[in-house]
Amino acid sequence: MGNFPKFYGKVPVGTKGQIVIPAEARKVMKIKPGDNVIIISGPPHHEKMISIMPEEEFSKFLKFFEEHVTNLKKAVSK
């Protein structure tokens, strides 16, 4: 099996809806205490699936996406 997806284990949801991100996942994703993470629902037909990513990585993704949308708009308007 390739590098993705990686199974990091099963964690309980506490009474306040909190979860603990397993240590190995935090290490790989470089998530430290006090960091913010982004939680996104899955694609259509997988709405109950969630993705968790460090806020910094999500910001990088948005910047990448915005650049490509700008380039696509320029290409279409020609």
Contacts in CASP RR format, 6 or more apart in sequence:
PFRMAT RR
TARGET T0000
AUTHOR 0000-0000-0000
METHOD contacts of the structure
MODEL  1
MGNFPKFYGKVPVGTKGQIVIPAEARKVMKIKPGDNVIIISGPPHHEKMI
SIMPEEEFSKFLKFFEEHVTNLKKAVSK
6 25 0 8 1.000
6 28 0 8 1.000
8 21 0 8 1.000
8 22 0 8 1.000
8 24 0 8 1.000
8 25 0 8 1.000
9 22 0 8 1.000
11 19 0 8 1.000
11 20 0 8 1.000
11 21 0 8 1.000
11 22 0 8 1.000
12 19 0 8 1.000
13 19 0 8 1.000
21 29 0 8 1.000
21 31 0 8 1.000
21 37 0 8 1.000
21 52 0 8 1.000
25 31 0 8 1.000
26 32 0 8 1.000
29 53 0 8 1.000
29 54 0 8 1.000
29 57 0 8 1.000
30 54 0 8 1.000
31 37 0 8 1.000
31 54 0 8 1.000
35 54 0 8 1.000
35 55 0 8 1.000
36 54 0 8 1.000
36 55 0 8 1.000
37 52 0 8 1.000
37 53 0 8 1.000
37 54 0 8 1.000
37 55 0 8 1.000
38 52 0 8 1.000
38 53 0 8 1.000
38 54 0 8 1.000
38 55 0 8 1.000
38 58 0 8 1.000
39 50 0 8 1.000
39 51 0 8 1.000
39 52 0 8 1.000
40 50 0 8 1.000
40 51 0 8 1.000
40 53 0 8 1.000
41 47 0 8 1.000
41 48 0 8 1.000
41 49 0 8 1.000
41 50 0 8 1.000
42 48 0 8 1.000
42 49 0 8 1.000
42 50 0 8 1.000
42 51 0 8 1.000
53 61 0 8 1.000
END
